[in-house]
Amino acid sequence: MLLAGLPPLAFLAVAAAIFAGVIVQRVSGQAYGMIAAPVVTLVAPEHLPAAVILLGVVVGAGAISMDLSAVNWREAGPGFAGRAAGAFAGAGIAAALTDRGGFGVAVALLVLLAVALSLSGLRLPIRPVTLAGAGLAAGIMGTITAIGAPPMALLYAHEEAKRSRAMQNLFFMWGMIWSIGALALAGLVRASDLVLVAALLPVALLALLASRTAARALEGRPVRPLALGLASLAALAILARSL
């Protein structure tokens, strides 16, 4: 028996990763891709990045709707421009990665890079040039692997929590829209991806609802280190299988 084209255990693993990723994305403004992408690469690699990014559009829209009042629209423009440009560059790279073993290695290395950037403590000023540069890097990373949050997270890591979360989720949603559009133009979105997304959509919506309670319960608690640790373990498992 298959669920949305996947064996039941594989589907449940992806659903659990999506649920956890949505919760952490809502609470911290990042980590949806870092949690979901490695699991999908391990159990359903044919659905990365398209299915994860398609769900990311819904996740981003739901997350930003909860913190819209904290958005600074003056900062949005440069980041939007960089993210859009990066999406098309990333789609070109993704189209060239036809070898699935090589793709697994690329995903694992980008996950580990994302974790390293998240833990680096590097502090960058929020200016038009850094917003555009971070957007470009996020667009490339996010389109290839659905992991595009860390470059923007470097800019907003030391901002007030609600503002940081709101801006990261805004760029996340915008990036997912451009990434899926670029992947579709490159012919990398298939009917089977849409079937899986339809089956997982209730999971993502349920996680968004649960995230309201989770955000209150986890406010001020270190959620991100656990998410980064799980992502690192999954990335190492991908490397061990791919090499």
Secondary structure by P-SEA (a helix, b strand, c coil): cccccccaaaaaaaaaaaaaaaaaaaacccccccccaaaaaacccccccaaaaaaaaaaaaaaaaaccccccccaaaaaaaaaaaaaaaaaaaaaacccaaaaaaaaaaaaaaaaaaaaccccccccaaaaaaaaaaaaaaaaacccccaaaaaacccccaaaaaaaaaaaaaaaaaaaaaaaaaaccccaaaaaaaaaaaaaaaaaaaaaaaaaaaacccaaaaaaaaaaaaaaaaaaaacc
